[in-house]
Amino acid sequence: KGIMTRAVRELTKFAFDELRLHRIEIALRPENQASKRVAEKAGYVFEGMRPRYLHIDGGWRDHIVFVKENTKI
């Protein structure tokens, strides 16, 4: 239905326009295809892999990172 993509877009707009953040990163597990698609549809760009990024469920897990930069500042 596009609800999460819209939420990410709106949050990004607020963070850039109101909070004047320079950059936002989305880190997610490589196997999470739904979240990967949301990041891509919201205009985030794949930056790379972060090996052993977070400790989850008893072990260190790899994550992939998508980024978007504020071009207005």
C-alpha positions as CSV (number, residue, x, y, z in Angstrom):
1,K,0.0,0.0,0.0
2,G,3.0,2.3,0.2
3,I,2.5,3.4,3.8
4,M,6.0,2.8,4.9
5,T,7.5,4.5,1.8
6,R,5.3,7.5,2.4
7,A,6.3,7.6,6.1
8,V,10.0,7.5,5.2
9,R,9.6,10.2,2.7
10,E,7.7,12.5,5.1
11,L,10.2,11.9,7.9
12,T,13.1,12.6,5.5
13,K,11.4,15.9,4.4
14,F,10.9,16.9,8.1
15,A,14.5,16.0,9.0
16,F,16.0,18.0,6.1
17,D,13.6,21.0,6.0
18,E,12.9,21.5,9.7
19,L,15.8,20.0,11.5
20,R,18.3,20.9,8.7
21,L,20.1,17.6,9.0
22,H,22.8,17.0,6.4
23,R,22.5,13.3,6.0
24,I,20.3,10.3,6.9
25,E,21.4,6.7,6.9
26,I,19.1,3.6,6.9
27,A,20.9,0.4,8.0
28,L,19.1,-2.9,7.5
29,R,19.7,-6.6,7.4
30,P,20.7,-7.7,3.9
31,E,17.9,-10.3,3.8
32,N,15.2,-7.7,4.5
33,Q,14.0,-7.2,0.9
34,A,10.9,-5.3,1.9
35,S,12.8,-2.6,3.8
36,K,15.4,-2.4,1.1
37,R,12.6,-1.7,-1.4
38,V,11.2,1.0,0.9
39,A,14.6,2.7,1.1
40,E,15.1,2.7,-2.6
41,K,11.6,3.9,-3.4
42,A,12.1,6.8,-0.9
43,G,15.1,7.9,-2.8
44,Y,17.9,6.5,-0.7
45,V,21.1,5.2,-2.4
46,F,23.0,2.1,-1.5
47,E,26.3,3.0,0.2
48,G,27.7,-0.4,1.2
49,M,27.9,-3.2,3.7
50,R,28.7,-2.8,7.4
51,P,30.0,-6.2,8.6
52,R,29.1,-7.2,12.2
53,Y,27.3,-3.8,12.6
54,L,24.8,-4.6,15.4
55,H,24.5,-7.3,18.0
56,I,21.1,-9.0,17.4
57,D,19.7,-12.2,18.7
58,G,22.9,-13.4,20.3
59,G,25.3,-12.5,17.4
60,W,26.9,-9.7,15.5
61,R,24.9,-9.2,12.2
62,D,25.9,-7.6,8.9
63,H,23.8,-4.6,7.7
64,I,23.6,-2.8,4.4
65,V,23.3,1.0,4.4
66,F,21.3,3.4,2.3
67,V,21.9,7.1,2.5
68,K,20.3,10.4,1.4
69,E,22.0,13.8,1.7
70,N,20.3,17.1,2.1
71,T,21.2,19.1,-1.1
72,K,19.5,22.3,0.3
73,I,22.3,23.0,2.8
